[in-house]
């Protein structure tokens, strides 16, 4: 077993590696095999191969589709086996990932995650990164509950006052609380909200101008800003206004917060499985046909949605 070439590897480092090898062997681990696995994890890890697949796959895809796929891999997959060599990943590893997504109440996303993983493995097999595709050993129906296309979980309009109170009393991060409040009065999709840029906000004109590349239908979208929305954005600007993103991530401020942030906050408030970020949009489209219908849900003093239809 060699430990590097002199003078690139100093004698002291070589001696240190030499001393470590017998200790590793004493644990029942072949140090040569361990080193091979580490090298494979660096060059043929799932995350590395996934990046290569994305470059190959995205050619004829929309920017939004590519962005969503990258986000799903980042949110749901890499944390589990992104660092592992392709051939070290087995079918049970895949099952664990998609079941974890399903447990969040987003069965359709779980299926899409499974499909993406399968595509990455097919690419890996075709290009010699992996010997086989573990996703081929199982079908979504084998591990996921039967799923019918339906609206994401949301509360009834009558329960909205209680949710608004819970949001006001939320003891988590200020940015998360403001994200939920803004969603409750502007009704964007979660991806449109968290991906917002301050350059899109026209405070003077009281408009949120979302460009086409950030919209599902790939057409520009304008959200009129009510008095409440403008106030929320003003508070948010004091916290994150020095950057480009309205809702930057905690670890990397150059990237938006995770979609799971709002979902997890709702779960902590006791609304897990019965309300999602997209649920605000669902309420707006099905229940809020007029201001009177909102006010009639409860005697609770709900905000007046000035400028909102």
C-alpha positions as a printed NumPy array, in Angstrom:
array([[  0.   ,   0.   ,   0.   ],
       [  1.483,   3.325,  -1.032],
       [  0.841,   6.631,   0.703],
       [  1.824,   9.152,  -1.952],
       [  4.849,  10.25 ,  -3.926],
       [  7.705,  12.235,  -2.437],
       [  8.104,  15.23 ,  -2.322],
       [  4.357,  15.885,  -2.904],
       [  3.671,  13.895,   0.25 ],
       [  6.169,  14.799,   3.013],
       [  7.81 ,  11.997,   4.984],
       [  5.982,  12.999,   8.161],
       [  2.608,  12.704,   6.415],
       [  3.549,   9.332,   4.906],
       [  4.557,   8.049,   8.35 ],
       [  1.262,   9.284,   9.802],
       [ -0.707,   7.448,   7.1  ],
       [  1.42 ,   4.348,   7.595],
       [  0.668,   4.391,  11.316],
       [ -3.071,   4.774,  10.705],
       [ -3.367,   1.837,   8.299],
       [ -2.788,  -0.962,  10.875],
       [ -5.25 ,   0.688,  13.261],
       [ -7.896,   0.703,  10.546],
       [ -7.099,  -2.925,   9.714],
       [ -7.461,  -3.861,  13.387],
       [-11.061,  -2.666,  13.203],
       [-11.752,  -5.197,  10.488],
       [-11.639,  -2.629,   7.692],
       [ -9.375,  -3.039,   4.68 ],
       [ -7.559,   0.326,   4.419],
       [ -7.035,  -0.18 ,   0.669],
       [-10.761,  -0.731,   0.096],
       [-11.592,   2.22 ,   2.311],
       [ -9.352,   4.483,   0.241],
       [-10.902,   3.227,  -2.99 ],
       [-14.354,   3.956,  -1.625],
       [-13.29 ,   7.466,  -0.614],
       [-11.891,   8.157,  -4.079],
       [-15.038,   6.801,  -5.688],
       [-17.16 ,   9.008,  -3.448],
       [-15.213,  12.037,  -4.659],
       [-15.423,  11.31 ,  -8.396],
       [-18.475,   9.054,  -8.739],
       [-20.688,  10.22 ,  -5.896],
       [-24.397,  10.526,  -6.527],
       [-24.198,  14.316,  -6.266],
       [-21.387,  14.534,  -8.823],
       [-23.169,  12.232, -11.256],
       [-26.453,  14.066, -10.688],
       [-24.753,  17.316, -11.703],
       [-23.532,  15.682, -14.919],
       [-27.003,  14.299, -15.614],
       [-28.588,  17.712, -15.066],
       [-26.292,  19.274, -17.674],
       [-27.26 ,  16.542, -20.137],
       [-30.97 ,  16.563, -19.307],
       [-31.715,  20.294, -19.092],
       [-31.015,  21.16 , -22.735],
       [-34.652,  21.187, -23.87 ],
       [-36.245,  21.909, -20.482],
       [-37.629,  25.203, -19.19 ],
       [-35.638,  27.149, -16.605],
       [-38.377,  26.647, -14.073],
       [-38.439,  22.861, -14.585],
       [-34.671,  22.699, -14.205],
       [-34.759,  24.873, -11.101],
       [-37.502,  22.766,  -9.515],
       [-35.633,  19.533, -10.21 ],
       [-32.423,  20.903,  -8.712],
       [-34.333,  22.08 ,  -5.662],
       [-35.929,  18.662,  -5.121],
       [-32.554,  16.958,  -5.262],
       [-31.14 ,  19.483,  -2.811],
       [-34.101,  19.346,  -0.432],
       [-34.834,  15.63 ,  -0.392],
       [-31.981,  13.514,  -1.777],
       [-28.435,  14.826,  -1.291],
       [-28.644,  14.799,   2.491],
       [-29.297,  11.045,   2.419],
       [-26.769,   9.71 ,  -0.095],
       [-25.384,  12.594,  -2.134],
       [-21.892,  11.751,  -0.878],
       [-22.108,   8.024,  -1.587],
       [-20.585,   6.273,  -4.586],
       [-23.252,   5.212,  -7.075],
       [-22.654,   1.479,  -6.62 ],
       [-22.889,   1.851,  -2.836],
       [-26.521,   2.969,  -3.066],
       [-29.134,   0.223,  -2.822],
       [-32.9  ,   0.06 ,  -3.324],
       [-33.631,   0.457,   0.435],
       [-31.763,   3.781,   0.36 ],
       [-34.12 ,   5.022,  -2.353],
       [-37.151,   3.75 ,  -0.472],
       [-36.082,   5.627,   2.659],
       [-35.819,   8.895,   0.724],
       [-39.178,   8.755,  -1.054],
       [-40.993,   7.539,   2.066],
       [-39.593,  10.511,   3.982],
       [-40.981,  12.844,   1.307],
       [-44.358,  11.077,   1.378],
       [-44.496,  11.457,   5.165],
       [-44.491,  15.223,   4.636],
       [-47.866,  14.888,   2.953],
       [-46.588,  15.479,  -0.569],
       [-47.096,  12.124,  -2.261],
       [-46.889,  13.509,  -5.782],
       [-43.503,  15.062,  -5.035],
       [-42.331,  11.718,  -3.632],
       [-43.123,  10.076,  -6.964],
       [-41.341,  12.772,  -8.899],
       [-38.275,  12.441,  -6.68 ],
       [-38.259,   8.686,  -7.304],
       [-38.491,   9.286, -11.071],
       [-35.576,  11.722, -11.029],
       [-33.394,   9.333,  -9.032],
       [-34.187,   6.584, -11.543],
       [-33.231,   8.836, -14.463],
       [-29.925,   9.721, -12.801],
       [-29.104,   6.052, -12.282],
       [-29.963,   5.209, -15.899],
       [-27.573,   7.949, -16.97 ],
       [-24.947,   6.593, -14.563],
       [-25.232,   3.066, -15.987],
       [-25.043,   4.349, -19.571],
       [-21.875,   6.339, -18.854],
       [-20.101,   3.805, -16.671],
       [-20.613,   5.487, -13.301],
       [-22.706,   2.602, -11.968],
       [-23.161,  -1.077, -12.764],
       [-26.893,  -1.178, -12.159],
       [-29.975,   0.908, -11.423],
       [-31.48 ,   0.109,  -7.984],
       [-34.589,   2.136,  -8.891],
       [-35.422,  -0.597, -11.417],
       [-35.907,  -3.074,  -8.562],
       [-38.993,  -1.318,  -7.21 ],
       [-41.996,   0.576,  -8.495],
       [-43.607,   3.582,  -6.81 ],
       [-46.74 ,   1.508,  -6.181],
       [-44.618,  -0.943,  -4.147],
       [-43.633,   1.672,  -1.577],
       [-45.987,   4.649,  -1.827],
       [-49.647,   4.89 ,  -0.956],
       [-52.17 ,   5.146,  -3.81 ],
       [-52.292,   8.744,  -4.891],
       [-54.942,  10.753,  -6.636],
       [-54.203,  14.144,  -8.04 ],
       [-55.723,  16.626,  -5.612],
       [-55.206,  20.013,  -4.098],
       [-52.495,  20.204,  -1.462],
       [-53.72 ,  20.115,   2.128],
       [-55.437,  23.259,   3.309],
       [-57.726,  24.285,   6.11 ],
       [-61.303,  25.473,   5.66 ],
       [-61.831,  29.214,   5.406],
       [-63.551,  29.103,   8.809],
       [-60.25 ,  28.011,  10.401],
       [-58.249,  30.857,   8.876],
       [-58.591,  33.258,  11.857],
       [-56.995,  30.692,  14.146],
       [-54.141,  30.172,  11.722],
       [-53.535,  33.911,  11.432],
       [-53.362,  34.135,  15.227],
       [-50.879,  31.246,  15.305],
       [-48.705,  32.972,  12.715],
       [-48.683,  36.206,  14.737],
       [-47.581,  34.234,  17.818],
       [-45.026,  32.088,  15.957],
       [-41.794,  32.022,  17.941],
       [-39.534,  30.871,  15.146],
       [-37.441,  33.059,  12.886],
       [-38.833,  36.458,  11.969],
       [-38.258,  35.92 ,   8.248],
       [-40.29 ,  32.689,   8.326],
       [-43.165,  34.389,  10.131],
       [-43.157,  37.264,   7.635],
       [-43.08 ,  34.761,   4.756],
       [-46.264,  33.124,   6.033],
       [-47.935,  36.482,   6.604],
       [-47.054,  37.662,   3.106],
       [-48.325,  34.431,   1.607],
       [-51.618,  34.885,   3.441],
       [-52.274,  38.248,   1.759],
       [-50.687,  37.844,  -1.692],
       [-51.321,  34.128,  -2.491],
       [-48.266,  33.29 ,  -4.648],
       [-46.974,  29.759,  -5.119],
       [-44.385,  28.813,  -2.522],
       [-41.588,  28.774,  -5.11 ],
       [-42.609,  32.227,  -6.333],
       [-42.597,  33.578,  -2.78 ],
       [-39.266,  32.239,  -1.549],
       [-37.548,  33.023,  -4.858],
       [-38.588,  36.672,  -4.718],
       [-36.031,  39.396,  -5.451],
       [-36.227,  42.885,  -3.999],
       [-35.84 ,  44.275,  -7.509],
       [-39.331,  42.886,  -8.247],
       [-41.013,  44.999,  -5.56 ],
       [-42.356,  48.387,  -6.576],
       [-43.157,  50.032,  -3.25 ],
       [-44.262,  53.285,  -4.844],
       [-46.565,  51.588,  -7.337],
       [-47.548,  48.955,  -4.77 ],
       [-46.888,  46.092,  -7.159],
       [-44.936,  42.859,  -7.061],
       [-43.713,  42.212, -10.598],
       [-42.75 ,  38.549, -10.924],
       [-40.858,  37.873, -14.19 ],
       [-41.875,  35.119, -16.61 ],
       [-38.891,  32.877, -15.841],
       [-40.08 ,  32.473, -12.254],
       [-43.67 ,  31.62 , -13.118],
       [-45.138,  28.159, -13.674],
       [-46.833,  29.253, -16.902],
       [-43.735,  31.251, -17.903],
       [-45.621,  34.519, -18.312],
       [-45.045,  37.698, -16.246],
       [-47.299,  38.072, -13.216],
       [-48.259,  41.201, -11.269],
       [-49.494,  41.033,  -7.686],
       [-51.191,  44.236,  -6.428],
       [-49.935,  44.978,  -2.927],
       [-52.545,  45.674,  -0.267],
       [-51.827,  47.938,   2.684],
       [-51.072,  44.866,   4.791],
       [-48.756,  43.348,   2.16 ],
       [-46.853,  46.626,   1.844],
       [-46.413,  46.814,   5.623],
       [-45.155,  43.216,   5.766],
       [-42.695,  43.865,   2.949],
       [-41.494,  46.991,   4.745],
       [-40.702,  44.975,   7.859],
       [-39.066,  42.245,   5.793],
       [-36.925,  44.812,   3.974],
       [-35.474,  45.921,   7.299],
       [-34.277,  42.349,   7.859],
       [-33.169,  41.153,   4.407],
       [-33.231,  44.31 ,   2.284],
       [-29.446,  44.581,   2.142],
       [-29.327,  41.515,  -0.108],
       [-30.781,  40.543,  -3.451],
       [-33.22 ,  37.899,  -2.2  ],
       [-36.303,  38.631,  -0.135],
       [-36.055,  35.268,   1.653],
       [-32.389,  34.172,   1.679],
       [-31.35 ,  30.835,   3.123],
       [-29.714,  30.539,   6.531],
       [-26.601,  28.734,   5.315],
       [-26.105,  30.414,   1.939],
       [-27.706,  33.862,   1.624],
       [-27.184,  33.685,  -2.149],
       [-29.826,  30.961,  -2.357],
       [-33.483,  31.247,  -1.295],
       [-34.823,  29.509,   1.789],
       [-36.047,  25.963,   1.366],
       [-39.681,  25.249,   0.511],
       [-39.703,  23.061,   3.589],
       [-39.169,  26.076,   5.848],
       [-42.82 ,  27.149,   5.671],
       [-44.06 ,  23.552,   5.773],
       [-42.034,  22.83 ,   8.9  ],
       [-43.195,  26.064,  10.545],
       [-46.836,  25.104,   9.944],
       [-46.099,  21.685,  11.396],
       [-44.615,  23.235,  14.554],
       [-47.746,  25.372,  14.921],
       [-49.917,  22.248,  14.873],
       [-51.012,  22.443,  11.231],
       [-48.935,  19.538,   9.909],
       [-50.845,  17.5  ,   7.329],
       [-53.78 ,  19.924,   7.237],
       [-52.162,  23.048,   5.804],
       [-49.345,  23.77 ,   3.368],
       [-47.828,  26.912,   1.948],
       [-49.755,  26.32 ,  -1.253],
       [-52.896,  26.022,   0.855],
       [-53.142,  29.815,   1.085],
       [-53.382,  29.929,  -2.682],
       [-56.016,  27.203,  -2.647],
       [-58.082,  29.172,  -0.156],
       [-57.826,  32.267,  -2.322],
       [-59.009,  30.444,  -5.44 ],
       [-61.9  ,  28.499,  -3.897],
       [-63.077,  30.295,  -0.77 ],
       [-62.226,  33.971,  -1.061],
       [-64.676,  34.934,  -3.781],
       [-65.212,  38.288,  -2.144],
       [-64.248,  40.264,   0.92 ],
       [-67.672,  39.525,   2.418],
       [-67.086,  35.774,   2.139],
       [-63.833,  36.169,   4.051],
       [-65.382,  38.242,   6.783],
       [-68.328,  35.874,   7.134],
       [-66.086,  32.969,   8.14 ],
       [-65.675,  34.282,  11.666],
       [-66.258,  37.193,  13.95 ],
       [-62.477,  37.434,  14.307],
       [-61.212,  40.814,  13.092],
       [-59.498,  39.763,   9.871],
       [-57.411,  42.312,   7.945],
       [-59.117,  44.286,   5.225],
       [-57.569,  43.249,   1.932],
       [-57.274,  46.712,   0.402],
       [-56.74 ,  46.554,  -3.323],
       [-57.253,  42.778,  -3.405],
       [-59.965,  41.053,  -5.437]])
